[in-house]
Structure formats: C-alpha cells, structure tokens
Amino acid sequence: MAVRELAGADDGSWVVCLVDVGADGPLPSRPGVRRLLTVVDGPVLGIDVEGATHVLEQHRPFAVPADAVVVASVPEGPARVLDVVVDDPVEPFVTVLELGRSSVLPLAGDQVAHVLTRTESPDVVVGPGEVRGRCTVAVVTLQRP
C-alpha cells in the first residue's frame, strides 16, 4: 500500500492522506487516533474492523474508532482511499461535491480540499483558499469545539 500525505496540522492534531490499496491486507496502523475513510477512486473497499465486516462505497465516509486495526480487501479491484486521521477533540467530516464550469468553492481555515478530477485548481487546497472550475472535490472539514 502506498500512502501519500496531503496536508497536516502543525500541532499534529490531524493529517489527511491518500492510501492506494492494491491488495488485501492491513491498512497502515494509526495508534491512538480516530480515522475517517472515504473511497475516492475505485469501485468499493471491503474492511474488517474489530471483527465486523463493512463494504465502503465510493464517496461515502466511514468512521473508524481509535486504536482499531483495519484489514482491507479489494473484491472488485484496487481502490484509493482518503484517510483523515484526527486526535481528540477534532471532529472530521468529508463531503464530495461536483462543481460546475464557473464554480468557485471558498474554503474556510478548517478545511482541506482534494480535487479528484482535474480543473484549474491544484490537487490539494488548504483553507483559507478556493477551488475553481468544473471538478469533483472531496472537502475535509476539521471542526474543533
């Protein structure tokens, strides 16, 4: 599995990564932190979390509790997963949006956007900033109390 870090907090309270899952096996461990997994490319991802089996469909976030071991399977082929890793008290949210040709999506300081399809914006935009043009984008919001 290949892991690419897209963005992270200076204080280490959160990190956003892409994980390319090409074969069955454990996802990289993340002790002591919670995770939000979202399939952003590929058909589905099977995961086993603490003995329970789940099927993750594209663009549907799935929360994983702290310290859980995650074993992945790729029943329909390789998958690319957005892996949002957070410490307490950060609460992560992922929303996948389709933007139109003339769209401008402003990002707040607690947001990171990963552009899934090409546009005039870069692959990763860390807020405050904006994503412009026709594209599909995964917006990560990292809310603090």
Summary of the structure (lengths in Angstrom):
residues: 145
radius of gyration: 14.9
end to end distance: 33.7
largest distance: 46.1
contacts: 438
relative contact order: 0.22
helix: 0%
strand: 60%
